[in-house]
Amino acid sequence: MSVRTLEDIEELERIPLSERGLPASTYEALRLAAERTPQARALSFFIDAADFTHTHEWNYAELFADITRAANAFHDLGIGPGEVVAFLLPNLPETHFTIWGGEATGIVMAINPLLEAKQLAALLNAAKASVVVTLAPTPGSDLWPKLASQLNQLPAIKHVVWASMGPYVGKAQREALSSLAQKERELCNGAPIHELRTLMAAQPGTHLKSGRQIRAEERSSYFCTGGTTGLPKIAARTHGSEVFNAWAMAAHLAPRNSSQVIFCGLPLFHVNGQLVTGLMPWTQGDHVVLGTPQGYRGEGVIARFWEMVEHFGINFFSGVPTVYAALLQTGLAGRDISSLRYALCGAAPMPVELFREFELGTDVKILEGYGLTEGACVSSVNPPQGARRIGSIGIRIAYQNMRAIVLDDAGEYLRVADVDEVGLITISGPNLFDGYLEEHHNQGLWIAIDGQRWLNTGDLGRQDAQGYFWLTGRKKELIIRGGHNIDPKQIEEALQAHPSVALVAAVGCPDAHAGEVPVAYVQLNPGASADAQELLAFAAQYIAERAAVPKRIEILAALPVTPVGKIFKPALQQREIAQVVRQEAERCGLAGIALEVVQDARRGLVVQLSAGPDRERLATALGRYSFQVEWLQAATAPTQQNAQTGISA
């Protein structure tokens, strides 16, 4: 059926989920898909955007056979239920073989390749991974050097598996890669090194040698969420949660008259890349186009994206606001992109002006949604057949409950929030994860409501009368840079170690391209001296995550604090928003404009500006940002004086 409203979701739920006959595991879901359409195209991969018509192909039978071979290879390396195989890989077909073959054997842990070496080692140790799959030594890639430098700190690693670019390059490059791999192998004195393709070639692709019958409640994957300083925060997910979320998302996007062509450009270490452009389409018999090892970051991918849409007949893709902003700059150049029906946007708020410009310029419908690793991937989406409300994260998916709730002063559940009343967003349903590995990370995570367990998402929002949800803030204070989650703690802890620093607060500065970029505010110790450049250099040296290094550091005489002495970050966020607005106003020739940044009960932080004859250009400029703007009449507009004092630290 077609999902247009919340009532349609409720109609879907008239059939109990137990009667839907969902597969128990991701492996079973992929097996059933391969049995239905064995000869249909399942996967196309191109390594270079300059030659994207040269693809490597798998039909469903071939894809499932390679996943099975990978599962059997991991089984022979000692992986079983509860054992962890980790991967540190770019977007390759082998990454999918590792993910789904690993889940059929044990638990698969995805690791962000952009992390620094010591951070990688901390995650591998925390998960007790015994096998790690990484890119074989490759010029221009630092994945193997980073892992190799830490192998003596990874006592649990029993086997290292290399995935090579060899199958996708010419003979001369393949020979060079083989020679480089041999030299590196001779230098390595740690765990034995295997080649994934060689291991797979020796395995049957028809059945699991383990004979394993996987239950829905068994753990399938580990994902790292939030910060990675100190003890890593690792989310444990189940087969049932992943299978359900893939089914529910497909149901939300229905109806469908035929198989779809889905482009995957988001990284496969992220839940969106794996689920929305991997498991979901493959359970529906769709064709996935995997574009370069670097995805959207690959050279030429954005520049030639519309050509790819025309060539492959792409119907759907998923991205973050930075992707849409970049695509908007390329121009269609007369390309026929009529095949493209929808584009999903999540991970970070979509600026209103970008939303409108993209839809107007491409005639492609954007579906804004919301989800989190702890909820498998997707929790709510604007209905493709119904009203798509700009700025909203849509209506909940079927069989997953979602509420805004009000807590009491002790942090306990008090009541469900009223219509349009801001509360804590909570979810409950079959897509919930199995908790974090470290028990102390689970404190305050679950909320008991009417005898059920609900997940505290840490996000603030409201639900309107038609069931649409709207985010108004993030209680967990994450900085989201181009869809990349940054825990401010790792910035603050690094800078706090500087001898001149007394207090630190890291917040997100609105950015028209990345959504947010990290900035840090510092209060120095009495009598100490340090300038912003010195602190920036210190931060770059000690912050392991490159994306988390602050773009700017500001030194204040005193950081704003609450009456009980806690740093009051909203005041700093207001300051950042105000600074961005002033900069845009100056570019528009409106220097000295009066403004105030206020906390609105329904919409979160809102910029209040006076209406005037020259507002249109500034309104367009501010539309590129995700914060809300309210234009006031002259009688109610903020004065320059109160605008300044309202946001000063």
VEXFIRO-837472 format. One record per residue: residue in three letters; z, x, y of N, C-alpha, C in turn. Coordinates in steps of 0.1 Angstrom, whole numbers, plus 5000, padded with zeros to 4 digits. Each point is the difference from the previous one (the first is absolute). Last residue first. Layout:
<pts>
ALAZXYZXYZXY ...
</pts>
This chain:
<pts>
ALA525852865364501050044990501350055007 SER496249615016500450145002501150044990 ILE497649575009499750084988500550145001 GLY500749655033500149934988499750084988 THR499750155046501350004995500149934986 GLN495850005023500550144997501350004993 ALA498349595015499250054989500450144996 ASN501949805038500649964987499250044988 GLN498350125043501350064998500649954987 GLN495849845014499950144996501450064997 THR499549484992499850095012499950154995 PRO498549554971501050105003499750085012 ALA498349494996499750134996501150105002 THR499549525012500950034989499750154995 ALA497549805036501349965003501050044989 ALA495250084996500750085010501449975002 GLN498049884952499649975014500850085010 LEU499150184950500949915007499349975014 TRP498750184947499750015014500749895008 GLU500750304952500249875006499750015015 VAL499350284949499950005014500149865005 GLN501250324952499749875007500050025015 PHE498950394962501149935006499449885008 SER497250324975500649894992501249935007 TYR495350245022501350044995500749884993 ARG495849995024499850104989501350044993 GLY499649715039499749934988499850094988 LEU500650145046501249984992499849934987 ALA496350075029500550134996501349984991 THR498149625020499150054989500550134995 ALA502249825037500349924988499150044988 LEU499350205043501250054994500349924987 ARG496349865025499850134994501250064993 GLU500449585023499149994988499850144993 ARG502549905043500850014987499050014988 ASP499749965051499450114993500650014986 PRO501349665032498649994999499350114992 GLY505149854989499350045012498550004998 ALA505449924977498649975000499450035013 SER504350254977499649915010498549974999 LEU503350154958499250055011499649895009 GLN503250144953499849905011499350075012 VAL500650114944499850055014499749895009 VAL502950014952498949945007500050075014 LEU502450034947499950065013498749955007 GLY501649664964500450145001499850065014 ARG499349534986498850094999500450154999 ARG503149615005499049964990499050114997 ALA503650055032500649954988499049964989 ASP499450395038499849864999500549954986 GLN500750435034500249964986499949855000 VAL497650335038501249924997500049974985 VAL497850325043499949984986501349934995 GLU497050035049501350004993499849984985 LEU497250135051500149964986501450004995 ALA496350095046501349964996500049954985 ILE496650385024500249864996501449974995 GLY497850425016501149945007500249854996 ALA495150194995501250085000501149935007 LEU495349894984501149915003501350075000 GLY495350134986500150005014501149915005 CYS498850124954499349885005500149995015 ARG502250354977498650014996499249895006 GLU504649975005499550105008498550034998 ALA502449714971499849945013499450105010 GLU501250144957498849925000499749945013 GLN504050244996498850094999498749925000 ARG504049765000499850065013498850104999 VAL501449804960499549905009499650065013 VAL502350274969498649984996499349905009 GLN504650075006499350125004498549984997 ALA503049674986499850005014499250115005 ILE501349994955499049905003499749995015 GLU503450294986498750054995498949905004 ARG504549885009499550115009498650054996 GLN502249694972499649945013499450105009 GLN501950164962498749944996499549925013 LEU504250195003499050115000498749944997 ALA503649714998499850055014499050105001 PRO501449854957499149905007499750045015 LYS503150264971498650035000499149895007 PHE505250185002499349875002498550035001 ILE504650274978498750015008499349874999 LYS505349994995498850024992498850015009 GLY504649895014499650145000498850044991 VAL502349565012500850074990499550154998 PRO497849705031501450005004500950074990 THR495050165000500649875000501450015004 VAL496250355017500949974989500549865001 PRO496050395020500649875001500849974988 LEU499350515016499349904993500749865001 ALA500050435035500849924991499249904993 ALA498050335027501450045003500949934990 LEU495050094984500749915009501450065003 ILE494850164980501450035001500749925011 GLU495449964965500649985014501550034999 ILE495150094970501550005001500449995014 ARG495349904967500650035013501549994998 LYS497149944964498950035009500650045013 PRO502550064951499949925012498850055009 VAL500250034946500350095011499849925013 ALA499049824956501349965006500450105012 ALA496150044970499849895009501349965007 ARG500050364969499350035012499849885009 GLU504150124966498849905000499350025014 ALA503950264991499150024989498749915001 ILE503350235038499749864995498950024989 TYR501750385025500949954990499849854995 GLN497250265033500450104990500849944989 ALA498749755039498850034991500450104989 ALA503349905032499749894992498950024990 PHE500950335033501150004990499849884990 ALA497250035037499750114991501050014988 LEU500749695035498949964992499650114990 LEU503450095031500549914990498849954991 GLU499150295036500850074990500449904989 GLN497849825037499150084992500750074989 ALA502549755032499349914990499150094991 ASP504250255020499049915006499249934989 ALA505350215008498850004992499049915007 SER505650185004498749995007498950014989 ALA505849875007498950064993498749985007 GLY504449845014499750145003498950064993 PRO501849564978500550055014499750155001 ASN496849764966501450035001500450045014 LEU495749684995500550134997501550015000 GLN496349604988501150035009500650134996 VAL495049734991501050094997501150015011 TYR495549704975500850025012501350084996 ALA494649934979501550024998500650015014 VAL495349784973500650075011501550024998 PRO495249834969501450035002500350085013 VAL496149634993500150144998501550035002 GLU496749534989501250075006499950144997 GLY496149734997501049905000501350055006 ALA495750244998500850014988501149894998 HIS496850015038499350044988500849994988 ALA501849915043498849914999499250034987 ASP505450065008498850085001498849914997 PRO505850015012498849924997498850095003 CYS504650204984499349985012498849924997 GLY504950064972498549995000499549975014 VAL504750284987499449865000498550015000 ALA505050314994498650004999499549854999 ALA504550315018499549864996498550015000 VAL504850355004498549984998499749854997 LEU504250385020499649874995498549995000 ALA502050425010501249924997499749874993 VAL497650535006499949855000501349934996 SER498950495002500149945014500149855000 PRO499250274959501450035006500249945014 HIS496949794960499850105011501350025007 ALA499449684965500450134995499850115011 GLN498649545004501550015002500550144996 LEU495449874994500350045014501550025002 ALA498549844957499450145003500450045014 GLU501349574987500850104993499550145002 GLU497649635019501350015006500850114993 ILE495849884982499850065013501450045006 GLN500049764960499650134998499750085012 LYS501349545002501150094996499550144998 PRO497149625009500450085012501250094996 ASP496049834968501449975002500550095012 ILE494949804988500850125003501549965002 ASN494949814978501449975003500850135002 HIS494649855006500950104993501449985005 GLY496149775018500449954987500950094992 GLY498750115044498849994993500249954986 ARG504350085019499050085006498749994992 ILE505249775007498749994992498950065007 ILE505750024997498950025009498750004991 LEU505149764991498950094996499050015011 GLU504349744997499650105010498950104996 LYS502449584981500250134993499450125008 LYS499849545014501450035000500250144994 ARG495849785026500350064987501450055000 GLY496949585026500750135001500350054986 THR497749595008500450025014500750145001 LEU496249684967501050115001500450025015 TRP498249554973499750095011501150115001 PHE497849584964501050095004499550095011 TYR498749474982499650145003501250085005 GLY500149524989500250094989499550145003 GLN500049605029499049994990500150104989 ALA503049985038500049864993499049994990 ASP501750505010499749885009499949884991 GLN502950474996499049924993499749885009 ARG501950545009500249865000498949934992 GLY502650535003498949915003500449865000 LEU501450574987500449885008498849915003 ASP501350394959499249965011500549875006 GLY501850224961500350085012499249975012 THR500349814953498950085004500350105011 ASN502849754960500150025015498950105004 LEU500149654956499950145005500150005015 TRP502349654962498950025010500050145005 ARG502049674957500050135006498850025009 GLN502949534985498950094997500150135008 GLY503049615003500150054986498850094996 ASP500649825045499949894990499950054986 ILE499850405028499749875006499849894990 ALA501550565008500249884991499849885008 ILE498150525007500849895006500049884991 TRP498850584999499949874995500949905007 LEU499950465013498649974997499849854996 GLY504150285010499549915010498649954998 GLN501150414972501149935008499449925011 ASN497650304970500049864997501149925007 HIS499550485000498949955008499949854998 HIS503050264974500649985014498949945009 GLU499050124954500749885002500549975014 GLU495650274983501350045005500849875003 LEU495649934987500650084990501450045003 TYR498149535018499750155002500750084989 GLY498149484992501050085007499650145002 ASP497249674980501250014991501150085007 PHE496049675024500150124992501350014993 LEU497149555014501050095004500150124991 ASN497149604997499450135004501150095005 PRO500749544985499650094989499450135004 GLY503449755034499049954991499650114990 SER502249935053500549994986498949954991 ILE501350215055499149954990500750004986 THR501050035059500450024986499049944991 ILE501150145056499049954990500550044986 LEU503049885045499650114991499149954989 GLY500049765048501050034990499550124992 VAL498849645045499950134994501250034991 GLU497749515012501150085003499950144993 ASP496949624996499850095012501250085004 VAL501249624968498650025004499950085013 ASP504550084975499349885004498550045003 ALA503150284965499749985014499249885003 VAL503650054959498650025003499749985015 ARG504950174985499249884999498550045002 LEU503950314991500649895007499149874998 TYR500950524976499249895002500749885007 GLU501850505009499949914988499149885004 GLY501850375028498750034993499849924988 ALA503649985034500350094989498750044992 ASP499949685036500450135006500350104989 ASP496749624985501250005008500350145005 LEU494949824989501250064994501249985009 VAL494949744991501050055010501250054992 ILE494449954987501449964998500950055011 ALA494649894982500750075010501449945000 ARG496450024957500849935010500550105011 MET496849914951500250095012500749925011 ASN498350004942500749945012500150105011 GLN496449964959500950095006500649935012 TYR496749794973501150034991500950115006 ALA495349985025500649904990501050064991 ILE499350205050499249994988500749904990 ARG500649975055500550074987499049984989 ILE498349995051500949924992500350074987 GLY498750255048499549904991501049924993 ILE500350355035499850064987499649904990 SER499050005056500949954989499750084987 GLY497550075040501450055002501049954989 ILE495749715008500150145004501450045003 ARG498249634966500750005013500250155003 ARG496849674968500550145001500550025014 ALA498949554966500250065013500550145000 GLY497549864956500749925010500150075013 GLN498050184960499349885002500749915010 PRO501850434988498650025004499349875003 PRO505350105007499149944990498650015004 ASN504150355011499349895006499049944990 VAL504250254981498750025005499549885007 SER504750264972499449895008498750045006 SER502350284968500949885000499449885008 VAL498450504973499749905009501049884999 CYS500850414974499050045011499949895010 ALA503750084967498850044993498950045010 GLY504549925014499449874996498750024993 GLU502350385018501049934992499649864995 THR497350265030500050064986501049924991 LEU498049725040500750124999500150054985 GLY497349645040500550034987500850135000 TYR496449635029501350075000500450034986 GLY495249865033501049974990501250085001 GLU494949815023501250085002501049964989 LEU494649985003501149934995501250095002 ILE494849945023501150084996501249924995 LYS494349945002501349945002501150104996 VAL494950085021500850024988501449945002 ASP496250085032500049874993500750004986 THR499450355036499550024987499849864992 GLY501650075047499050104998499450004987 LEU503649715011498949965008498850104998 GLU504150084978499449884995498849965008 PHE502450375015499550034987499349884994 GLU502349965041498850085002499450024987 ARG504149785000499049925005498750075002 PHE503850234984499749894991498849935005 LEU501850325028499350064989499549904990 GLU502949865035498750035005499150064989 VAL504549914990499249885001498650035005 PRO502950344969499949965014499049885002 MET502850104955498750015005500049965015 PRO504050234967499649885007498650035006 ALA501450234954500450015014499449895008 ALA499750014952500750135002500550025014 GLY495549694985501550004998500550145004 CYS495249674995500750105009501549984997 LEU494849874977501449985000500750115009 ALA495049744997500650135001501549985001 TYR495249704984501350015005500450155000 ARG495449864990500749875003501350025007 LEU495050264991501450035003500749875004 SER495250054992500849994987501550005003 SER496750075034500249864998500849984987 ILE498250395028501350004993500449864997 ASP495750325017500249874994501450014993 ARG498350315044500349994985500249864996 GLY499150205045499149924994500249984985 ALA503050265029498650065000499049914991 LEU505149985011499349964988498650054999 GLY504650235023498849925003499249974988 THR504250275011498850064994498849915003 GLN504749925012499450105009498650044995 LEU503049714976499549935012499250095009 LEU502450164962498749944996499449935012 ALA504250205007499050104998498749944996 ALA503749725004499750055013498950104999 TYR501749834960499249905007499650055014 VAL502950274974498749994994499149905007 THR504550045013499250125004498650004994 PRO503249654988499449995013499250125005 VAL500249944948501149995009499450005014 GLY497849824951500250115009501349985008 SER496349814957501349995006500250125008 PHE495649684981500750135000501349985007 PHE495349714978501450005004500550155001 ASN495449874987500549875004501450015007 ILE495350334991501549995000500449875006 GLY495650234986500349865001501449975000 PHE497650444999500749954988500249855000 HIS497650215037499550064987500749934988 GLU501549895045498649954997499550054986 VAL504250175015500149854998498649944996 MET500150455013500549984986500249854997 GLU498750135043498950034991500549974986 TRP503249985033499149885000498850024991 PHE503050365005500649894993499149884999 ARG499850475020498949944992500549884992 ALA502950255030498750005007498949934992 ILE504350064981500149905010498650005007 VAL500350324967500349874994500049895011 GLY499550505007498849914999500349864995 GLU503450374986499050035011498849904998 GLY504949864983498950084996498950015011 ARG504049725000500150125007498950104997 TYR500649574978499549985014500050135008 GLY500550124952499949865004499449995014 GLN500550404971500949985012500049865005 PRO497350154963501450034996500949975012 THR495449714997500550145002501450024996 GLY498749524995499250085009500750135004 LEU499549584961501050105004499350115008 VAL499149474983499350125005501150095006 VAL499949564963500750085010499250135004 HIS499349474977499550145001500650075011 ASP501949564968499350055012499550144999 GLY502749674971498650034996499250065012 GLN504849874998499149895004498550034996 THR503850304996500449894992499149885002 TRP499350405025499750024986500549894991 PRO500950005047498649974997499750024986 MET504550095012499649865002498549984998 LEU501950444995500349914990499649865002 GLY498550305035500050064986500349894990 THR500349975049498650054998500050084986 VAL504049785013499049915006498650054998 LEU503650264981500149864996498949925006 GLN500550485009500149984985499849854997 GLY500150135046498950064993500049974985 ASN503749875024498949925004498750054993 VAL504250234995499949884992498849925004 HIS500050545004500549895007499849874992 PHE498250434989501550014999500749895007 LEU495250045001500549944987501550044997 PRO497349935050500450104990500649934987 LEU496249765031501450045001500450094989 GLY495749805002500150125008501450045003 CYS496649654968501350075001499950125008 PHE497149514993500050145003501450055001 ILE497349594972501150045008500050145003 VAL496949554981500050155002501050045010 GLN499749554964499950055014499950164999 SER498749534967500850135001499750055014 SER499449494998499550114992500950125002 ASN501049595022498949954992499450104990 ARG505049885024499050104999498949954991 PRO504549805034499250014988499050115000 ALA504450145010499049914994499549905010 LEU503550345007498650035005499049904994 HIS504649994986500049985014498650015006 ALA500750114955500149865002499949965015 ALA500250464988498749944997500049855002 MET504150215005499150045011498649944997 ALA503249954967500349925011499150035012 TRP499750274960499549864998500249915012 ALA501750445002498550014999499549854998 ASN504650064998499550015014498550015000 PHE502149984957500249875008499450025014 VAL500150384973499049914995500149875008 GLU503250325010498750055004498949904996 SER504549934986499949985015498650045005 GLY501150064954499949865003499849985015 HIS500950434983498649954996499849865005 THR503650285028499849964986498649964998 ARG503050375034499349874999499749974985 ALA503350325036499549984986499449864999 ALA501050385042499949864996499549994986 ILE502650395031498949984991500149864994 LYS501850375039500149864997498849964992 PRO502750505005498849915002500349864997 LEU503650365018499649944987498849915003 GLY500250325038501149984991499549954986 THR496549885033501050105002501249984991 THR495949735007500150084988500950125003 GLY499149455018500150145002500150084987 GLY497749534996500950045011500050155001 THR498349884953500049925012501050055010 CYS497150124951501050055010499849915012 PHE499049864947499450045013501150045010 TYR498849914943501050045010499250035013 SER499049684952499750105010501250035009 SER500149714960498650055000499850125009 ARG504249714970499550075012498750064998 GLU501649554975500150144999499550075012 GLU500049524990501250055007500150154999 ALA496649754977499849985014501150075008 ARG498650194952500649885005499950005015 ILE497050264959500750015013500549865004 GLN498650284954499949865005500949995013 ARG497750444971500949945008499749865004 GLY498050384972500249864995501049925009 SER498150475002501549974999500249864994 LYS495750165010500550074988501549974998 LEU496249695024501250085004500550064987 HIS494749865005501449954997501050095005 THR495250085005500049864994501449944999 GLY498250455013500049915011500149864996 PRO501650524979499249884998500249915013 GLN500250555003500849884997499149884998 ALA498950465015500550014987500749874995 ALA498350065045498950014990500450004986 MET503250025036499449864998498950014989 LEU501950415016501049924992499449864996 THR497450265029500150064986500949934991 ARG499849875045498849964993500050064986 LEU503650135029500049864996498849964992 GLU502250494999499049935008499949864995 HIS504450365000498949934992499049945010 ILE504550384997499049935008498949944991 PRO505650164995498650014995499149915008 ALA504550195024499649914989498650014996 GLY501250415027500949894998499649914988 ASN498050415023500950034988500949884997 CYS495050145027501149904998500850034988 LEU495950235014501150045009501349914998 GLU495849934976500650134996501250045008 ARG497649615011500749984988500650134995 GLU497250015038501349945003500849984987 LYS495650154995500850105007501449955003 GLN496849704982500450104990500950115006 ALA498149675028501149944991500550114990 LEU496350105027501250005008501249954992 SER495749994980500450145002501450005008 SER497949594995500550044987500550145001 LEU497949825038501349934997500650054987 ALA495750155010500950065009501449944999 GLU496549814976500350134994501050075009 ARG498449595015500849984988500450134994 GLN497050005037501449965004500949994988 ALA495450074991500650125006501449975005 LYS497649634981500350114990500750125007 GLY500649535026498950074993500550124991 VAL503349575008499350105008498950064992 TYR503349694983499449935011499250095009 PRO502850124961499149904995499149945011 GLY503650335011498850054992499049894996 MET504550005022498949945007498750044993 SER505049964976499050095006498949915007 ALA505549994982498849925001499050075009 TRP504550174969499150015011498949904999 VAL505450054982498649964996499150015013 VAL505050204977499249975012498649974996 HIS505349984975498550025000499449975014 LYS504750004992499650064987498550035000 ILE504349905038498550004998499750084987 ALA504449985019499749884991498550004997 PRO502150335030500250024986499649894991 LEU498950195049499849874993500250024985 GLN499850345035501149925004500049864993 ASN496750344995501250064995501249925004 LEU495749875015500249984985501250064995 GLN497949995046501349934997500349994985 SER495950185021501150075007501449954996 ALA496049794984500250134994501250075006 LEU498449605021500749984987500450134993 LYS497450035039501349945003500849984988 PRO495650164995500950105006501449945003 TRP496649694985500550094990500950115005 LEU498149705032500949934990500550094989 ASP497050075041501350074998500849944990 SER494450045013501149914996501350094998 GLY495750195011500249905010501149904997 PRO497750244959499950055014500249885010 THR502249984951498849965007500050065014 PRO502949954949499750095011498649985006 ALA501949584975499850144996499750085013 LEU502949555002498650055002500050154995 THR503849704978499650045013498550045001 VAL504549774969498550015000499750035015 VAL504650054966499449985014498550034999 VAL504749894967498650045000499549975015 SER504549924990499850114990498550044999 ALA503949765037498650004995499850124990 LYS503949805027500150064987498650004993 ALA501449855046499549914990500150054986 ALA501550275036500749875001499649904990 ASN497650415005501350024994500849875000 LEU495950005022499850024986501350024992 LEU500149975047499749874994499850024985 ALA500850395025501249915000499749874994 ALA496550305006500950054989501249914999 LEU496949935036499549964987500950034988 GLN501250155043500149864999499549954987 LYS499450455011501349974996500349854999 ALA495650135015500350054986501549964996 GLU497749685036500150154999500650034986 LEU496949565011501350055001500050154998 LEU496249704996500250075013501450055002 PRO498349754961499550145000500250075013 ASN502949604975499150025012499650145001 ILE501349744954500650095010499050025011 ALA501449654955499050045010500750095010 MET501149874946500550025013498950065010 VAL500749714950499250085008500650015014 ILE501649914946500249955014499250105008 GLY498749914949501350025006500149945013 THR496249924972500750104992501550015004 ALA496649735022499949964986500850084991 GLU499550125046500949884999500049944985 GLY497250375011501450045000500949884999 GLY495449935003500350064987501450044999 TRP498549845041500149894990500250054986 ILE499850325036500949895004500249904989 THR496950364995501450055000500949885002 PHE495449935005500350024986501550044998 HIS498449965044500249874993500350024985 THR499050385024501349955005500349864994 GLU495950224991501150054992501349955005 PRO496149915025500149914988501250054991 LEU500750125050499050044990500149894989 ASN502450155049499449884994498850044991 PRO504150355007499249925009499449884993 LEU504750234983498550005000499449935011 LEU504550104971499850065013498550025002 PHE503749734963498750055004500050035015 ALA503549934953499849995014498650055003 VAL503049794957498950085003499749985015 VAL504549904966499349995013498850105000 GLU503249684962499650145004499149995012 GLY501549604978501150075007499750145005 PRO497249834960500749905008501250075007 GLY496750364986500349884993500749905010 ILE497450534995500449895008500149874992 GLY498650454985501449974999500549885009 LEU495550204991500850105008501549965000 ASP496749734978500150124993500850115007 HIS499249595022500949974988500150134992 PHE497049995036501450015005501049984988 ALA495449954990500350145003501450015005 ASN498549574992500250074987500350155003 ALA498849735036501349954995500450084987 ALA495750065019501150075008501349964995 ARG496449794980500050144996501150085008 THR499349555011500650014987500150144996 ILE497649915039501449975002500850024987 ASP495450024997500550125006501549985003 ALA497749634983500150114989500650135007 PHE499149635028501249984992500250104989 LEU496250025028501250035007501249984992 GLU495849904981500250145002501350035007 ALA498749554994500350064987500350155002 TYR498649765038501349974996500450064987 ASN496450275027500149864997501549974995 TRP498350425032500749954988499849854999 GLU497750465030500249864996500849984987 HIS498550345046500450014986500649874996 THR496350135042501349954995500250034985 HIS496950065047500150084987501449974995 THR498849835042499249934990500050074986 PHE502150185040500849894994499249924990 ASP499950455028499149964989500649894992 ALA502150175039498750035003499049974990 ALA504749954994499449895007498650035005 ASP502650184955499650055013499349885008 ILE501749964955500950115005499750045014 PHE499749524970499150115006501050105007 PHE500149574960500750105008498950095006 SER500949494974499050095005500850105009 LEU501249604960500450105009498850095004 ALA499749594973501450005003500350105012 ARG495649694975500550125008501449995004 ALA498349754955499949995015500550135007 GLN499949904951498950075006499949995015 PRO503549784973500050154997498950085007 THR502749545006498850045005499850154998 ARG503749764979499249895006498650045005 GLU503250314983499549924989499149895006 ALA502350285029498950084993499449914989 ALA503849835023498850005009498850074993 LEU504250004978499349865000498850005009 ARG502650404999499349984987499349865000 LEU502750115037498750075001499249994987 ALA504349805002499249945010498650075001 GLU503450194973499449884994499149935009 TYR502250375017499150044990499349884993 THR503549945031498850045007498950044990 SER503749654983499950145005498750025007 ALA501249584980501450065002499950135007 PRO496549585008500350114991501450065002 LEU499149485012499750135006500350114989 GLY500049485000499550094990499750145005 ARG501849565020498850075005499450104990 GLU504249744997498849934994498750065005 SER504350135017500050044986498849944992 LEU500949905046499450134999499950044985 PRO499949485014501050114999499350134997 ILE497849605028499950054986501150114999 ARG499749815041500349894991499950044986 GLU498950285038501350024993500449884992 LEU496150005028499850104989501350014992 GLU500249745038499349934990499750094988 GLU502150185038500949914993499349934989 ILE497450255029500850094992501049924991 ASP497549765031499150044989500850104991 GLU502049865040500049894990499150034988 LEU500250295038501250024991500149894990 THR495150095017501349985007501150034990 ARG495450084988499949985015501349995007 VAL497550154950501250005007499749995015 SER497349834954499950075012501449995007 MET499049994945500049925012500050095013 
</pts>
